[in-house]
Amino acid sequence: MEHTIHQGRNVKRFREMLGIKQEALALDLGDDWNQKKVSLLEQKEIIEDPLLKRISEVLKIPVEAFQNFDEEQAVNIISNTFDNGSFLNTGHTPTFNVNPIEEIKKLHEEKMELYERMLKEKDEMMVRLERLIENR
């Protein structure tokens, strides 16, 4: 049995991972979009390439992620990667080769990138709101 990738479900997964509501995605996609239309889109198995490209731009996720992500394959990879009990205490102390200073620096950089992205999104939202107010 051939297993196909459900692009609409993938759009929904990535949108939810980013914490974006359907209404917000609809607003970013354009004036002819609304929450209901996004909901219907997420039910489609195949999404037209131009629309998938637009969604990719809005969510800042490569088109290939929507076209290729397969939850079943991801679960299989994870389950085949770890043996039973690999997370249990097996009588020996594991060795971690982690430099805590580097990890803290990495987390700080990620935090700053997220903060900058949030500021940019806030600015974009303000511009959209100003446009909405001007058009009334």
DRENPA-3360 file (N, C-alpha, C; in nm, 2 decimals, always signed):
BEGIN
1 = MEHTIHQG = +0.08/-0.12/+0.00/+0.00/+0.00/+0.00/+0.09/+0.13/+0.00 ~ +0.07/+0.21/-0.10/+0.15/+0.33/-0.11/+0.10/+0.44/-0.01 ~ +0.20/+0.49/+0.07/+0.17/+0.59/+0.17/+0.20/+0.73/+0.11 ~ +0.10/+0.82/+0.11/+0.12/+0.95/+0.05/+0.14/+1.05/+0.17 ~ +0.21/+1.16/+0.14/+0.23/+1.26/+0.23/+0.12/+1.36/+0.22 ~ +0.06/+1.40/+0.34/-0.06/+1.49/+0.34/+0.00/+1.63/+0.37 ~ +0.01/+1.71/+0.26/+0.07/+1.84/+0.27/-0.01/+1.93/+0.36 ~ -0.15/+1.93/+0.35/-0.23/+2.01/+0.44/-0.20/+1.98/+0.59;
9 = RNVKRFRE = -0.19/+1.86/+0.62/-0.17/+1.82/+0.76/-0.03/+1.87/+0.80 ~ +0.07/+1.87/+0.71/+0.20/+1.92/+0.74/+0.20/+2.07/+0.76 ~ +0.12/+2.14/+0.68/+0.11/+2.28/+0.70/+0.05/+2.31/+0.84 ~ -0.05/+2.23/+0.88/-0.11/+2.25/+1.02/+0.00/+2.22/+1.12 ~ +0.07/+2.11/+1.11/+0.18/+2.07/+1.21/+0.28/+2.18/+1.23 ~ +0.33/+2.23/+1.12/+0.43/+2.34/+1.13/+0.37/+2.47/+1.18 ~ +0.25/+2.50/+1.14/+0.19/+2.62/+1.19/+0.17/+2.61/+1.34 ~ +0.12/+2.50/+1.39/+0.11/+2.48/+1.53/+0.24/+2.48/+1.61;
17 = MLGIKQEA = +0.34/+2.42/+1.55/+0.48/+2.42/+1.61/+0.53/+2.56/+1.63 ~ +0.49/+2.65/+1.53/+0.53/+2.79/+1.54/+0.44/+2.87/+1.63 ~ +0.33/+2.81/+1.67/+0.24/+2.89/+1.76/+0.16/+2.99/+1.69 ~ +0.13/+2.96/+1.56/+0.05/+3.06/+1.48/-0.09/+3.01/+1.46 ~ -0.19/+3.09/+1.49/-0.33/+3.05/+1.48/-0.37/+3.06/+1.33 ~ -0.48/+2.99/+1.30/-0.53/+2.99/+1.16/-0.56/+3.13/+1.11 ~ -0.62/+3.21/+1.20/-0.66/+3.35/+1.17/-0.53/+3.43/+1.13 ~ -0.42/+3.41/+1.20/-0.30/+3.49/+1.17/-0.24/+3.45/+1.04;
25 = LALDLGDD = -0.24/+3.32/+1.01/-0.19/+3.27/+0.88/-0.28/+3.33/+0.77 ~ -0.41/+3.33/+0.79/-0.50/+3.38/+0.69/-0.47/+3.53/+0.66 ~ -0.45/+3.60/+0.77/-0.41/+3.75/+0.76/-0.29/+3.76/+0.68 ~ -0.19/+3.68/+0.70/-0.06/+3.69/+0.63/-0.07/+3.64/+0.48 ~ -0.16/+3.55/+0.45/-0.18/+3.51/+0.32/-0.25/+3.61/+0.23 ~ -0.33/+3.70/+0.28/-0.39/+3.80/+0.20/-0.53/+3.82/+0.23 ~ -0.59/+3.92/+0.16/-0.73/+3.97/+0.19/-0.83/+3.86/+0.16 ~ -0.81/+3.78/+0.06/-0.91/+3.68/+0.03/-0.90/+3.55/+0.11;
33 = WNQKKVSL = -0.83/+3.56/+0.22/-0.81/+3.44/+0.31/-0.88/+3.47/+0.45 ~ -0.93/+3.36/+0.51/-0.99/+3.37/+0.64/-0.97/+3.24/+0.71 ~ -1.01/+3.23/+0.84/-0.98/+3.11/+0.92/-1.04/+2.99/+0.86 ~ -1.16/+3.00/+0.81/-1.23/+2.88/+0.75/-1.15/+2.83/+0.63 ~ -1.10/+2.92/+0.55/-1.03/+2.88/+0.43/-0.90/+2.81/+0.46 ~ -0.83/+2.86/+0.57/-0.71/+2.79/+0.61/-0.74/+2.65/+0.67 ~ -0.85/+2.64/+0.74/-0.90/+2.51/+0.79/-0.92/+2.41/+0.68 ~ -0.98/+2.46/+0.57/-1.01/+2.37/+0.46/-0.88/+2.34/+0.39;
41 = LEQKEIIE = -0.79/+2.43/+0.38/-0.66/+2.41/+0.32/-0.58/+2.30/+0.39 ~ -0.59/+2.30/+0.52/-0.52/+2.20/+0.61/-0.57/+2.06/+0.59 ~ -0.69/+2.05/+0.53/-0.75/+1.92/+0.51/-0.71/+1.86/+0.37 ~ -0.65/+1.95/+0.29/-0.62/+1.90/+0.15/-0.49/+1.81/+0.15 ~ -0.50/+1.70/+0.08/-0.38/+1.62/+0.08/-0.27/+1.68/-0.01 ~ -0.31/+1.74/-0.12/-0.21/+1.80/-0.21/-0.25/+1.95/-0.22 ~ -0.15/+2.04/-0.21/-0.17/+2.18/-0.22/-0.09/+2.23/-0.34 ~ -0.16/+2.32/-0.42/-0.10/+2.37/-0.54/+0.04/+2.43/-0.51;
49 = DPLLKRIS = +0.13/+2.41/-0.60/+0.27/+2.46/-0.58/+0.28/+2.61/-0.55 ~ +0.21/+2.70/-0.63/+0.22/+2.84/-0.60/+0.17/+2.88/-0.46 ~ +0.06/+2.81/-0.42/+0.01/+2.84/-0.28/+0.10/+2.78/-0.18 ~ +0.16/+2.67/-0.20/+0.25/+2.61/-0.11/+0.38/+2.69/-0.09 ~ +0.42/+2.75/-0.20/+0.53/+2.85/-0.20/+0.50/+2.97/-0.12 ~ +0.38/+3.02/-0.13/+0.34/+3.14/-0.05/+0.33/+3.11/+0.10 ~ +0.28/+2.99/+0.13/+0.27/+2.95/+0.27/+0.41/+2.93/+0.32 ~ +0.50/+2.88/+0.24/+0.64/+2.86/+0.28/+0.71/+2.99/+0.31;
57 = EVLKIPVE = +0.68/+3.10/+0.23/+0.73/+3.23/+0.26/+0.68/+3.29/+0.39 ~ +0.55/+3.27/+0.41/+0.48/+3.33/+0.53/+0.53/+3.26/+0.65 ~ +0.54/+3.13/+0.65/+0.59/+3.06/+0.77/+0.74/+3.05/+0.78 ~ +0.81/+3.09/+0.68/+0.96/+3.08/+0.67/+1.00/+2.94/+0.69 ~ +0.94/+2.85/+0.62/+0.97/+2.70/+0.62/+0.99/+2.66/+0.48 ~ +1.09/+2.58/+0.45/+1.11/+2.54/+0.31/+0.99/+2.46/+0.25 ~ +0.96/+2.48/+0.13/+0.85/+2.41/+0.06/+0.87/+2.26/+0.08 ~ +0.99/+2.22/+0.07/+1.02/+2.07/+0.08/+0.98/+2.01/+0.21;
65 = AFQNFDEE = +0.97/+2.09/+0.32/+0.93/+2.04/+0.45/+0.78/+2.00/+0.44 ~ +0.70/+2.08/+0.37/+0.56/+2.04/+0.35/+0.54/+1.92/+0.26 ~ +0.63/+1.92/+0.16/+0.62/+1.81/+0.06/+0.67/+1.68/+0.10 ~ +0.77/+1.68/+0.19/+0.84/+1.55/+0.23/+0.82/+1.50/+0.37 ~ +0.78/+1.59/+0.46/+0.77/+1.54/+0.60/+0.67/+1.43/+0.61 ~ +0.71/+1.32/+0.67/+0.62/+1.21/+0.69/+0.63/+1.16/+0.84 ~ +0.52/+1.18/+0.91/+0.53/+1.15/+1.06/+0.56/+1.01/+1.08 ~ +0.50/+0.92/+1.00/+0.53/+0.77/+1.02/+0.68/+0.74/+1.01;
73 = QAVNIISN = +0.74/+0.80/+0.91/+0.89/+0.78/+0.89/+0.97/+0.83/+1.00 ~ +0.93/+0.95/+1.05/+1.00/+1.01/+1.17/+0.99/+0.92/+1.29 ~ +0.87/+0.87/+1.31/+0.85/+0.78/+1.43/+0.93/+0.65/+1.41 ~ +0.93/+0.60/+1.29/+1.01/+0.48/+1.27/+1.16/+0.50/+1.29 ~ +1.21/+0.62/+1.24/+1.35/+0.65/+1.26/+1.38/+0.66/+1.41 ~ +1.30/+0.73/+1.49/+1.32/+0.75/+1.63/+1.31/+0.61/+1.70 ~ +1.21/+0.53/+1.67/+1.20/+0.40/+1.74/+1.31/+0.31/+1.70 ~ +1.37/+0.31/+1.58/+1.47/+0.22/+1.54/+1.61/+0.28/+1.59;
81 = TFDNGSFL = +1.62/+0.40/+1.63/+1.75/+0.46/+1.67/+1.78/+0.42/+1.81 ~ +1.68/+0.41/+1.90/+1.70/+0.39/+2.04/+1.66/+0.24/+2.07 ~ +1.75/+0.18/+2.15/+1.71/+0.04/+2.19/+1.62/+0.05/+2.31 ~ +1.55/-0.06/+2.34/+1.47/-0.06/+2.47/+1.57/-0.04/+2.58 ~ +1.53/+0.05/+2.67/+1.61/+0.07/+2.79/+1.73/+0.17/+2.77 ~ +1.74/+0.23/+2.65/+1.85/+0.31/+2.63/+1.85/+0.43/+2.72 ~ +1.74/+0.47/+2.77/+1.73/+0.58/+2.86/+1.73/+0.54/+3.01 ~ +1.73/+0.41/+3.03/+1.73/+0.37/+3.17/+1.87/+0.36/+3.23;
89 = NTGHTPTF = +1.88/+0.37/+3.36/+2.01/+0.35/+3.43/+2.05/+0.21/+3.42 ~ +2.16/+0.18/+3.34/+2.20/+0.04/+3.32/+2.32/+0.01/+3.40 ~ +2.35/+0.08/+3.51/+2.45/+0.05/+3.60/+2.58/+0.12/+3.58 ~ +2.59/+0.20/+3.47/+2.72/+0.28/+3.45/+2.68/+0.42/+3.43 ~ +2.77/+0.51/+3.46/+2.74/+0.65/+3.45/+2.79/+0.69/+3.31 ~ +2.69/+0.76/+3.24/+2.73/+0.80/+3.11/+2.83/+0.92/+3.11 ~ +2.90/+0.94/+3.01/+3.00/+1.05/+3.00/+2.94/+1.15/+2.90 ~ +2.93/+1.27/+2.94/+2.88/+1.38/+2.85/+2.99/+1.47/+2.82;
97 = NVNPIEEI = +3.02/+1.49/+2.69/+3.12/+1.58/+2.64/+3.06/+1.71/+2.60 ~ +3.01/+1.78/+2.70/+2.94/+1.91/+2.67/+3.01/+2.02/+2.75 ~ +3.04/+2.12/+2.67/+3.10/+2.24/+2.73/+2.99/+2.33/+2.77 ~ +2.97/+2.35/+2.90/+2.85/+2.43/+2.95/+2.85/+2.57/+2.90 ~ +2.97/+2.63/+2.89/+2.98/+2.77/+2.85/+2.94/+2.78/+2.70 ~ +2.98/+2.69/+2.62/+2.94/+2.69/+2.48/+2.78/+2.67/+2.47 ~ +2.73/+2.59/+2.55/+2.58/+2.56/+2.55/+2.51/+2.69/+2.59 ~ +2.56/+2.76/+2.69/+2.50/+2.88/+2.74/+2.50/+2.99/+2.63;
105 = KKLHEEKM = +2.62/+3.00/+2.56/+2.63/+3.09/+2.45/+2.54/+3.06/+2.34 ~ +2.53/+2.93/+2.31/+2.44/+2.89/+2.20/+2.29/+2.92/+2.24 ~ +2.25/+2.89/+2.36/+2.12/+2.93/+2.40/+2.09/+3.08/+2.40 ~ +2.19/+3.15/+2.44/+2.18/+3.30/+2.44/+2.16/+3.35/+2.29 ~ +2.24/+3.29/+2.20/+2.22/+3.33/+2.06/+2.09/+3.30/+2.00 ~ +2.04/+3.18/+2.04/+1.91/+3.14/+1.99/+1.80/+3.23/+2.05 ~ +1.82/+3.26/+2.18/+1.72/+3.35/+2.24/+1.72/+3.49/+2.17 ~ +1.84/+3.54/+2.14/+1.84/+3.67/+2.07/+1.78/+3.66/+1.93;
113 = ELYERMLK = +1.80/+3.55/+1.86/+1.74/+3.54/+1.73/+1.59/+3.53/+1.74 ~ +1.54/+3.46/+1.84/+1.40/+3.46/+1.86/+1.34/+3.59/+1.90 ~ +1.41/+3.66/+1.98/+1.37/+3.80/+2.02/+1.36/+3.89/+1.90 ~ +1.47/+3.89/+1.82/+1.47/+3.97/+1.70/+1.36/+3.93/+1.60 ~ +1.33/+3.81/+1.59/+1.22/+3.76/+1.50/+1.09/+3.81/+1.56 ~ +1.07/+3.80/+1.69/+0.95/+3.85/+1.75/+0.93/+4.00/+1.73 ~ +1.04/+4.08/+1.74/+1.03/+4.22/+1.72/+0.99/+4.25/+1.58 ~ +1.05/+4.17/+1.48/+1.02/+4.19/+1.34/+0.87/+4.16/+1.31;
121 = EKDEMMVR = +0.83/+4.05/+1.37/+0.69/+4.01/+1.35/+0.59/+4.11/+1.41 ~ +0.63/+4.17/+1.53/+0.55/+4.28/+1.59/+0.54/+4.40/+1.50 ~ +0.66/+4.44/+1.44/+0.66/+4.55/+1.35/+0.57/+4.52/+1.23 ~ +0.58/+4.40/+1.17/+0.50/+4.37/+1.06/+0.35/+4.37/+1.09 ~ +0.32/+4.32/+1.21/+0.18/+4.32/+1.26/+0.13/+4.47/+1.27 ~ +0.21/+4.56/+1.33/+0.18/+4.70/+1.34/+0.15/+4.76/+1.20 ~ +0.23/+4.73/+1.11/+0.21/+4.78/+0.97/+0.08/+4.73/+0.92 ~ +0.05/+4.60/+0.94/-0.08/+4.55/+0.89/-0.20/+4.61/+0.96;
129 = LERLIENR = -0.19/+4.63/+1.09/-0.29/+4.70/+1.16/-0.31/+4.84/+1.12 ~ -0.20/+4.91/+1.09/-0.21/+5.05/+1.04/-0.28/+5.05/+0.91 ~ -0.25/+4.96/+0.82/-0.31/+4.95/+0.69/-0.46/+4.92/+0.71 ~ -0.50/+4.83/+0.80/-0.64/+4.80/+0.82/-0.71/+4.93/+0.87 ~ -0.65/+5.00/+0.96/-0.71/+5.12/+1.01/-0.73/+5.23/+0.90 ~ -0.63/+5.24/+0.82/-0.63/+5.34/+0.71/-0.74/+5.31/+0.61 ~ -0.77/+5.18/+0.59/-0.87/+5.14/+0.49/-1.01/+5.15/+0.53 ~ -1.03/+5.18/+0.66/-1.17/+5.19/+0.71/-1.23/+5.32/+0.67;
% end
